[in-house]
Amino acid sequence: DDFRNPLHIETIHKRGYRLKCPVELAGPVPDATAASVREIELHRYALYLEACELFDRGGMRNTSDAAILFASVSESAPDFAPARVGLAKALASMAIYYSPKDADLENALGHCERARLSDPVSAEAYAAQGFIYAIGRNYQRALKDFRLAVALDPRSSDVHYMLGRACFAELDVQLAAPMLERAAALRDDDYHSLMLAGKARQMRGEPARARSNFAMAAARIRPRLEAYPDDFRALCGLSRCLVHLGDMDAASALLGRVHDQSDPMNYHLPWTY
């Protein structure tokens, strides 16, 4: 600009400057409401991730707390399918391990249906539904849902894990072992699938494959315990692996660390296998 005869910016003596040309916005005015909505969605997603972490850690208290958080997210965002799936899985786990007399599998199936309506291509919704049908002893219907789930997302660790669990519950170890091993291959921190796969390989009369699964599971658990020394599911899991690997002394030492914990997780303890 020519400071003697400016066309765009005018100097105001001892005051500052002002524009001499009209201003046009290059884009839409930012919507403060939209920004607030995005912030709420991120906080909601953070709650969902917290619920997932609680569920993965297992135990009655963690699973119950996870269900509460999943339900809270579902209430505030009814169309957020992952929270519906998480709630269905948490309710199913409570039914299996902690409160079978109070099991509400119909409610869990309802959340799966809501998840599928919100996201018709949610492989995890079909897998959770299949898992719940398997719990209810409708294995053939479960396999139908799992076929759809695998077709929708063949790279989902969660789909393969739930399928393996359903097969294991039905004692279909021929199918359970490869499904659980595939689940572990798709998620490098998944040790529980390897533990179940090891048990399935034992039942199939394949001790070398079983030992390999237990050894890999133990290797994945140790970094978890370095980060979370009081993760009781991981402690029980490592102890169980060590039993199967023949290191009874180390397994016993680990069990001493979980003996007095108040959250019942007896289904993980190796002595029952």
WOMOSUL-V232003 format. One record per residue. N is the residue number from 1. RES is the residue in one small letter. PHI is phi in radians with two decimals (none if undefined). PSI is psi in whole degrees, 0 to 359 (999 if undefined). D_LAST is the distance of its C-alpha to the last C-alpha in Angstrom with 2 decimals. Layout:
# WOMOSUL-V232003
n=(N/N)
res=(RES/RES)
phi=(PHI/PHI)
psi=(PSI/PSI)
d_last=(D_LAST/D_LAST)
This chain:
# WOMOSUL-V232003
n=(1/2/3/4/5/6/7/8/9/10/11/12/13/14/15/16/17/18/19/20/21/22/23/24/25/26/27/28/29/30/31/32/33/34/35/36/37/38/39/40/41/42/43/44/45/46/47/48/49/50/51/52/53/54/55/56/57/58/59/60/61/62/63/64/65/66/67/68/69/70/71/72/73/74/75/76/77/78/79/80/81/82/83/84/85/86/87/88/89/90/91/92/93/94/95/96/97/98/99/100/101/102/103/104/105/106/107/108/109/110/111/112/113/114/115/116/117/118/119/120/121/122/123/124/125/126/127/128/129/130/131/132/133/134/135/136/137/138/139/140/141/142/143/144/145/146/147/148/149/150/151/152/153/154/155/156/157/158/159/160/161/162/163/164/165/166/167/168/169/170/171/172/173/174/175/176/177/178/179/180/181/182/183/184/185/186/187/188/189/190/191/192/193/194/195/196/197/198/199/200/201/202/203/204/205/206/207/208/209/210/211/212/213/214/215/216/217/218/219/220/221/222/223/224/225/226/227/228/229/230/231/232/233/234/235/236/237/238/239/240/241/242/243/244/245/246/247/248/249/250/251/252/253/254/255/256/257/258/259/260/261/262/263/264/265/266/267/268/269/270/271/272/273)
res=(d/d/f/r/n/p/l/h/i/e/t/i/h/k/r/g/y/r/l/k/c/p/v/e/l/a/g/p/v/p/d/a/t/a/a/s/v/r/e/i/e/l/h/r/y/a/l/y/l/e/a/c/e/l/f/d/r/g/g/m/r/n/t/s/d/a/a/i/l/f/a/s/v/s/e/s/a/p/d/f/a/p/a/r/v/g/l/a/k/a/l/a/s/m/a/i/y/y/s/p/k/d/a/d/l/e/n/a/l/g/h/c/e/r/a/r/l/s/d/p/v/s/a/e/a/y/a/a/q/g/f/i/y/a/i/g/r/n/y/q/r/a/l/k/d/f/r/l/a/v/a/l/d/p/r/s/s/d/v/h/y/m/l/g/r/a/c/f/a/e/l/d/v/q/l/a/a/p/m/l/e/r/a/a/a/l/r/d/d/d/y/h/s/l/m/l/a/g/k/a/r/q/m/r/g/e/p/a/r/a/r/s/n/f/a/m/a/a/a/r/i/r/p/r/l/e/a/y/p/d/d/f/r/a/l/c/g/l/s/r/c/l/v/h/l/g/d/m/d/a/a/s/a/l/l/g/r/v/h/d/q/s/d/p/m/n/y/h/l/p/w/t/y)
phi=(none/-1.50/-1.12/-1.37/-2.40/-1.22/-1.77/-2.03/-2.14/-1.85/-1.49/-1.84/-0.91/1.05/-2.11/2.49/-2.46/-2.61/-1.36/-1.73/-1.82/-1.18/-1.86/-2.15/-1.29/-1.40/-2.59/-1.19/-1.18/-1.01/-1.66/-1.07/-1.15/-1.09/-1.11/-1.13/-1.10/-1.09/-1.12/-1.08/-1.09/-1.16/-1.11/-1.11/-1.13/-1.10/-1.10/-1.08/-1.13/-1.11/-1.11/-1.08/-1.13/-1.06/-1.11/-1.12/-1.32/1.23/1.64/-1.10/-1.15/-1.09/-1.16/-1.12/-1.11/-1.09/-1.07/-1.11/-1.19/-1.03/-1.13/-1.08/-1.13/-1.13/-1.18/-1.46/-2.41/-1.03/-1.69/-1.47/-1.02/-0.99/-1.19/-1.09/-1.12/-1.04/-1.13/-1.06/-1.16/-1.12/-1.12/-1.15/-1.12/-1.06/-1.17/-1.28/-1.80/-2.09/-2.47/-1.04/-1.19/-1.78/-1.05/-2.19/-1.22/-1.10/-1.11/-1.08/-1.11/-1.09/-1.19/-1.10/-1.12/-1.10/-1.12/-1.20/-1.17/-1.29/-2.42/-1.08/-1.91/-1.35/-1.09/-1.14/-1.15/-1.15/-1.16/-1.09/-1.11/-1.08/-1.09/-1.19/-1.10/-1.12/-1.04/-1.42/1.19/-1.90/-1.17/-1.13/-1.15/-1.06/-1.10/-1.07/-1.16/-1.19/-1.07/-1.15/-1.10/-1.15/-1.13/-1.24/-2.61/-1.23/-1.92/-1.52/-1.12/-1.10/-1.06/-1.19/-1.12/-1.14/-1.12/-1.07/-1.09/-1.11/-1.13/-1.12/-1.08/-1.54/1.06/-1.57/-1.27/-1.10/-1.59/-1.10/-1.02/-1.17/-1.17/-1.20/-1.16/-1.16/-1.02/-1.18/-1.20/-1.52/-2.50/-1.33/-1.87/-1.47/-1.74/-1.17/-1.06/-1.15/-1.09/-1.17/-1.11/-1.06/-1.10/-1.11/-1.15/-1.07/-1.17/-1.49/1.32/-2.17/-1.09/-1.15/-1.16/-1.09/-1.09/-1.06/-1.12/-1.15/-1.15/-1.15/-1.09/-1.06/-1.13/-1.40/-1.28/-1.02/-1.08/-1.09/-1.25/-1.13/-1.42/-2.30/-1.07/-1.78/-1.30/-1.17/-1.12/-1.17/-1.08/-1.09/-1.10/-1.13/-1.06/-1.11/-1.09/-1.12/-1.06/-1.19/-1.54/1.57/-1.73/-1.23/-1.12/-1.13/-1.11/-1.12/-1.09/-1.18/-1.12/-1.07/-1.38/-1.98/-1.03/-1.72/-1.24/-1.50/-1.57/-1.12/-2.43/-1.06/-1.17/-1.54/-1.22/-1.21/-1.14/-1.55/-1.98)
psi=(149/115/336/326/69/144/335/313/125/135/130/112/124/16/319/225/162/154/139/345/155/152/133/134/136/342/181/152/131/135/111/326/317/320/320/321/317/321/318/318/322/318/321/318/324/320/321/316/322/320/320/318/316/316/318/329/342/181/153/314/314/317/319/316/322/317/320/316/317/318/320/316/319/324/321/338/78/336/8/94/318/324/322/317/316/318/318/317/320/317/322/319/319/321/323/311/329/321/61/330/333/15/136/70/333/320/317/317/325/321/325/318/318/321/319/326/322/324/89/345/24/104/322/328/316/322/317/321/317/320/319/320/324/319/322/12/25/73/320/320/323/315/327/315/322/325/319/319/315/322/322/322/87/355/17/118/320/320/313/324/311/324/315/319/317/318/320/318/329/1/28/73/339/324/327/314/306/329/317/323/324/320/316/327/332/350/110/356/8/106/334/322/320/323/314/323/321/316/318/320/324/316/335/358/38/74/325/316/322/313/320/317/317/322/317/322/316/320/329/331/323/313/327/317/333/322/324/82/336/19/99/328/318/320/313/320/315/319/318/319/317/325/312/335/358/7/79/326/313/323/317/321/321/321/332/333/344/0/319/6/145/344/108/126/38/336/347/343/136/336/344/4/999)
d_last=(84.73/88.35/88.44/92.14/91.55/87.81/86.50/82.91/82.56/85.36/85.80/86.61/88.63/86.76/84.20/81.97/81.64/81.32/80.67/83.78/81.97/79.91/76.11/73.84/70.06/68.23/65.20/64.09/64.15/60.68/59.30/58.09/56.28/54.40/53.41/52.11/50.08/48.52/47.65/46.04/44.01/42.75/41.76/40.00/38.13/37.18/35.65/33.71/32.33/31.42/29.53/27.64/26.67/25.47/23.40/21.79/20.89/18.90/18.65/20.66/23.89/23.88/23.15/25.84/28.26/27.68/28.54/31.68/32.80/32.19/34.19/36.94/37.34/37.41/40.08/42.26/41.74/41.04/41.29/38.82/36.19/33.39/33.32/33.12/30.15/28.43/29.15/27.82/24.46/24.31/25.19/22.56/19.81/21.26/21.18/17.51/16.07/18.94/21.80/21.24/24.30/26.42/25.20/28.20/27.23/30.92/31.77/29.20/30.71/34.11/33.33/32.23/35.55/37.49/35.88/36.89/40.37/40.76/39.38/39.53/37.98/34.93/32.07/29.59/31.15/30.63/27.03/26.27/28.07/26.10/22.78/24.16/25.38/21.98/20.59/23.56/22.66/25.64/24.02/27.36/29.02/26.20/26.73/30.44/29.96/27.70/30.36/32.89/30.77/30.24/33.94/34.99/33.04/31.31/30.71/28.78/25.38/24.63/25.58/23.30/20.32/20.92/21.53/18.30/16.44/18.58/17.97/14.19/14.65/16.97/14.68/17.55/15.65/19.06/20.33/17.34/16.94/20.63/21.01/18.35/19.86/23.23/22.34/21.42/24.63/26.68/25.59/25.40/23.60/20.71/17.53/15.10/16.19/15.54/11.92/11.47/13.88/12.01/9.01/11.98/13.78/11.21/11.46/15.16/15.41/16.52/15.03/17.95/17.61/13.89/14.87/17.82/15.98/13.75/17.06/19.00/16.67/17.00/20.73/21.04/19.32/21.63/24.84/23.41/22.81/26.29/27.74/25.62/24.39/23.16/21.09/18.06/16.06/16.95/16.24/12.67/12.38/14.09/12.09/8.83/11.16/12.66/9.70/9.48/13.26/13.53/15.21/13.70/16.98/17.18/13.66/14.71/18.01/16.72/14.72/18.09/19.60/17.56/17.46/20.71/20.64/21.83/20.24/17.03/14.13/11.29/9.42/9.27/7.98/5.55/5.52/3.81/0.00)
